Amino acid sequence: MALPELIYSPIDGGTIHKYEISGGKRKFLRFIGCYLGQCNFHKNIDDANDYIKNLKALQKIQNL
């Protein structure tokens, strides 16, 4: 099993990695969205990107 591969890193923080998970006889491609140590698996890159944007928005609200 390969390690997660970095595919996107926005300028204002966060990362999105591509990760292949094996489950039984199949392999599944998942994307990991991370921001400030909070990571979550997603089925597509758009969902991972939205996750990062939401975490950034929450961070800005908490700083106010």
C-alpha positions as CSV (number, residue, x, y, z in Angstrom):
1,M,0.0,0.0,0.0
2,A,1.4,3.4,-1.0
3,L,1.7,6.5,1.1
4,P,-0.7,9.4,0.6
5,E,0.5,11.6,-2.3
6,L,0.3,15.4,-2.1
7,I,-1.8,16.8,-5.0
8,Y,-2.8,20.3,-3.9
9,S,-1.6,22.9,-1.4
10,P,-3.5,26.2,-1.4
11,I,-1.4,29.3,-0.7
12,D,-3.3,30.2,2.4
13,G,-2.9,26.8,4.1
14,G,-4.2,23.3,4.1
15,T,-3.3,20.2,1.9
16,I,-5.1,17.7,-0.1
17,H,-3.6,14.2,-0.6
18,K,-4.6,11.3,-2.8
19,Y,-4.7,7.9,-1.1
20,E,-5.5,4.5,-2.4
21,I,-7.3,2.2,0.1
22,S,-7.7,-1.5,-0.5
23,G,-10.9,-3.1,0.7
24,G,-11.3,-6.8,0.0
25,K,-10.8,-7.4,-3.8
26,R,-11.2,-3.7,-4.7
27,K,-9.1,-0.5,-4.4
28,F,-10.7,2.8,-3.6
29,L,-9.3,6.2,-4.4
30,R,-9.9,8.7,-1.6
31,F,-8.8,12.3,-0.9
32,I,-7.6,13.5,2.4
33,G,-8.3,17.2,3.2
34,C,-6.2,18.6,6.1
35,Y,-6.0,22.0,7.7
36,L,-4.3,22.8,11.1
37,G,-4.0,19.1,12.0
38,Q,-7.7,18.3,11.3
39,C,-8.0,15.7,8.5
40,N,-10.9,14.0,6.9
41,F,-11.4,11.4,4.0
42,H,-13.5,12.4,1.0
43,K,-14.7,10.6,-2.1
44,N,-13.7,13.4,-4.5
45,I,-11.3,16.4,-4.6
46,D,-14.1,19.0,-4.6
47,D,-15.4,17.7,-1.2
48,A,-11.9,17.8,0.2
49,N,-11.5,21.4,-1.0
50,D,-14.8,22.4,0.5
51,Y,-13.8,20.8,3.8
52,I,-10.6,23.0,3.9
53,K,-12.6,26.1,3.0
54,N,-15.1,25.5,5.9
55,L,-12.3,24.9,8.4
56,K,-10.6,28.2,7.3
57,A,-13.9,30.0,7.7
58,L,-14.4,28.6,11.2
59,Q,-10.8,29.6,12.1
60,K,-11.5,33.2,11.0
61,I,-14.7,33.3,13.0
62,Q,-13.0,32.1,16.2
63,N,-10.2,34.7,15.8
64,L,-12.7,37.6,15.8
